[in-house]
Amino acid sequence: MSFAQGILKGKSAIVTGGATGIGAFIVRKLGALGANVGIVSRKEENLVAAVKGFKESDGIDVAWRTGDVRDPEGIKKAFDQLAGDIGGIDILVCNAAGNFICPTEDLSWNGWRTVIEIDLNGTFNCCQAALMHLKAATDGGRIISISTTQADFGWPGAAHAGAAKSGIQNLMKTLAAEWGGYGIRANWISPGPIEGTEGVDRLIIQQGLSDEVLKRVPLGTFGQGEDISNAVVYLSSDTGRYVSGAGLVVDGGSQWARGR
Ligand code: HXC
């Protein structure tokens, strides 16, 4: 099942962290449905390899710039250049994130600060950097941040990421209120465990937690990248035009089965 072909034709989208993981699934889907897509991340080698893959396996041309979401000036420059390449910014997907498991009592100040800076401050930086372009979007700009249901419950072992993602959700609510007058919609998606992503590989599979995690997924499987990219398309296209300041949970029902 998919959306109508060309549903995003004429739209331009930037996906931060779009070279790998959930970001790459989103890029493929937006590109396949007709959007012009640009990606930003820190490592040039990841960007170059990803863009080659998008072209070879999906036939999609994707523009890229290096940039660290923690650097407001660098991100503004990268976004302005990408907007020139892809014809503006109608859709901003704030996907870049950093995370590692560490009990809070052992977490260094720098470890805490690093994740807050990438996830929360990085999202703020990207929203501000894209604002001028989003205001100019013909059918209303869209901001979609990738969060997690853990932000609603607390995240033992990842206090930094849990706090940052909670902050992101609140930021989306505020931007929905402040920037709605510019036609901009600001929403977030909370993915459950998605197969083929670094998060699931490093934080679940490599920790030997697969069976335990799957026990708490009522639908019984890890999610697929397409489950998240379809949610992004819903929120980025005309289908989601009256949705703003909202979270869309895509987790197979896991958030309600935490005690199992
Ligand atoms: C304890 C750690 C640590 C670890 C880093 N630190 N990893 N502390 N345990 N495993 C500490 C370091 O010791 C240092 O503190 C501080 O964090 C900064 O580390 P750096 O390596 O210098 O930072 P940097 O190079 O900027 O790397 C950022 C990073 C890294 C977040 C630490 O992991 C990264 O770049 N990740 C990007 C990709 C990523 O994490 N993706 C997964 C997102 S998944 P000190 O005090 O020593 O100086 C996700 C959702 C998961 O978010 C959902 C699962 C269901």
Residues whose N, C-alpha, C, O or C-beta is under 5 A from the ligand:
A	BS01	HXC	A97 G98 N99 F100 I101 C102 S108 N110 G111 T114 P193 E198 G199 V200 L203
